[in-house]
Amino acid sequence: MLNETRIIGRVGKDPEMRYTTTGIPVANFSVATTKTWKDQAGQKQEKTTWHYCEAWRKLAEITGEWVKKGMLVYAVGTYDFSEYEGRDGAKHKKTTLVVHNLKMLSKAGSGQGAGQKQQLDQRQGTPPQPDNFGDDDFIPEVEEDDVPL
């Protein structure tokens, strides 16, 4: 089975860094994706969806240091659905994209598109540039028998 989500959007605010009680780094940030279409009257319509994202370990450290509000990013991960009880005693549902791979497609706040990916060099104090930040181990091998009909 495959559970993978891919989004391209703009970061809503600088990532918030935190650490678990055992010292594992976690970066929380939000990404906005926008869908546009024309309605029956020919008027342009637009809907923005916010994706609450979470990166762990080394990816969290890179995210916390280099990802900034306004950047265009390409995030790959899995959705995690959970419930919690708020301070008011009410139950709340939470949907989080647990990011496994992240590509920075533009500088913070710039209008650059994915085709103008920033070229950064680690020796100049900029982030490392592998194709993906994170582990590729989560991508499963898919056998023909695994594909539903």
N, C-alpha and C positions, 0 to 999 in steps of 0.2 A: 504494500500500500504506500501511497505517496501523500504527504501532507506538506505542501510548500506554497508559500505566498510570495509574490514579487510585486513591489510597488516602486514607482518613481514619483517623487514629490519634493516639496520644500519643507525644510525643518522649521518648526514653529517657534522654538526658543532654544537657547543653548542647553545642551544636555546637563542633567543633574546627576552628579556622581554620588554614590553611597557605597558602603562596604558591609557585607554580611558580618555576623558575629565572629565568623572564622576568617575574616579578612579578604574575602573574594570581592573584587570590584564589580559594580553594576552601574551601568549608565542608562538613565531613563530620558527619553526625548519623544517628541511628537512630529509626525510628518503629515502634511496636507496633500491630498490628491484632489484634482478638480476634473469634473466631467462637464462637457458643454454639448448642447444640442439645440435644435430649433424646434419649437412647439408647432402645433397645428396652424397657428396664426402666422408662422414664420418669424416669431420673435426668438432671439437668442436666450437660452436658459443656461444656468450654471449651478452646479451643486458641488460643494466641497465636503470631503470626508476626511476626518481626522483619525489617524492611526497612532495609537499609543504604543511606543516601541521600547524594547529593553535589550541591552547588549550585556554580555557577561565576560569576565576574565580579561584576556589581552585585548579583545575587540572593544570591551568597555573602556579600557585605558586609552586606546587610540581614539575612540569616539569622543570621550571626555576632553581630550587634548585638542583635537583637530576639527570636529564637527561644530558648526556655528549656526545660529539663527539665519534663515534665508538661503542656506545652501541647498542646491539640488542634489538629492541623493537617490541611489538605487539600492534598495534593501531587499534581502531575501531571508525568509524565516518561516516560522510556523506560528499559527495563532494558538494562544492559550486562553481558555475560557475558565473563569473562576467566579466564585461568590464569596462575599464577606459581609460581616455585620458591621454597620456604621456606628458611630458614637450615639446616634439617636435610636439604636436598636433595630433599625430597618435593615432588611437584606438588600444588598446591591450586587449587580453583576458587573464584571470587569472583563474586557477583551484586550489582550496584549499581544503584539507581534514580537515574538522572541527572535531577534535578528541573529543570523548565523554568518551572513556575508554582507558587506557594506561597501559600496563604491561612492566616492565623492565625485559628482559630475560637474560641479562649479564651485567658485569661491563664494564665501558668505555674502548674501545680499546681491550677488551679481545676476545679470540676466542671461548668462551664458547657458547654452543648451548642452545636451548630452554629447553632441558632436564636438564640442570645444572643451573636453575634459581637461582639467588643469593638470599640467605636467609639473610634478614636484620632485625634488631631489632630497633624499634623506640627509646627505652631507651638508646641505645648506639649511638645516634646521627645520625641514618640512617633513610631512609624514611619509612612511615607506609606501612604495607603489607596487605591491603585488597585484595581480588581477582582482583578487578578492581579499578583503580583510576578514579573517576568520578561518574556520576549518572547512575543508571540502568533504570531510568524512561523512557528513550527514546525507549526502546525495546517494540514494540506494541504486543498486543495479536492478533494472526492471526486466523480468523475464516475460515472454509472450503469454505464459499461463497466468501471470499476475494481472493482466490488463482486463478490466471488466468488459463484457459485451453489451 
